[in-house]
Amino acid sequence: MKFANVSRFFRDVRSEMKSVSWPSRDDLKEGTLVVIVMSVIVGVFLSVVDFGFSKILELLF
């Protein structure tokens, strides 16, 4: 009984995977570049904010 359910599940997964629209190589490169650039921007922003808060706390204490 359980083996039939597992077998059906994998058959359904295979069927669904055939209808997936996969991104092209160019779309993948573009998406990766966007993620890298945004990560750098957010990292720099958070570093500046952290530095600013550190300086403010040094002045207060």
C-alpha distance (Angstrom), angle and dihedral (degrees) to the residues before:
residue distance angle dihedral
M1 . . .
K2 3.81 . .
F3 3.81 92.0 .
A4 3.80 89.7 56.1
N5 3.81 90.6 52.2
V6 3.81 92.0 49.2
S7 3.78 91.0 46.7
R8 3.81 91.5 50.0
F9 3.80 90.9 47.9
F10 3.81 92.4 55.4
R11 3.81 91.3 45.2
D12 3.81 89.1 53.1
V13 3.80 91.1 47.3
R14 3.81 91.0 52.1
S15 3.79 90.4 48.8
E16 3.82 92.7 50.1
M17 3.81 92.8 46.3
K18 3.80 89.6 58.8
S19 3.80 90.2 60.6
V20 3.83 95.2 48.5
S21 3.79 115.3 115.8
W22 3.80 104.6 -135.4
P23 3.83 119.4 -155.7
S24 3.78 119.3 -110.7
R25 3.78 121.5 -112.9
D26 3.83 90.7 -103.3
D27 3.82 91.8 50.7
L28 3.79 89.5 50.4
K29 3.82 92.5 50.3
E30 3.80 91.3 48.0
G31 3.80 92.9 48.8
T32 3.79 91.9 47.9
L33 3.80 91.4 50.1
V34 3.81 91.3 50.4
V35 3.81 91.0 51.3
I36 3.82 92.8 48.8
V37 3.82 94.1 47.0
M38 3.81 93.1 46.6
S39 3.81 90.9 47.7
V40 3.81 90.4 53.7
I41 3.82 92.0 46.9
V42 3.82 92.9 49.1
G43 3.81 91.0 45.0
V44 3.81 92.4 52.3
F45 3.82 91.3 45.2
L46 3.80 92.9 50.9
S47 3.81 90.9 46.6
V48 3.80 91.0 53.3
V49 3.81 92.0 47.0
D50 3.82 91.3 48.0
F51 3.80 91.3 48.9
G52 3.81 90.7 48.9
F53 3.80 93.6 49.8
S54 3.82 90.2 47.2
K55 3.80 91.1 54.2
I56 3.82 92.1 46.2
L57 3.81 91.3 51.1
E58 3.82 91.0 47.6
L59 3.81 89.4 54.5
L60 3.81 92.6 47.9
F61 3.78 96.9 46.9
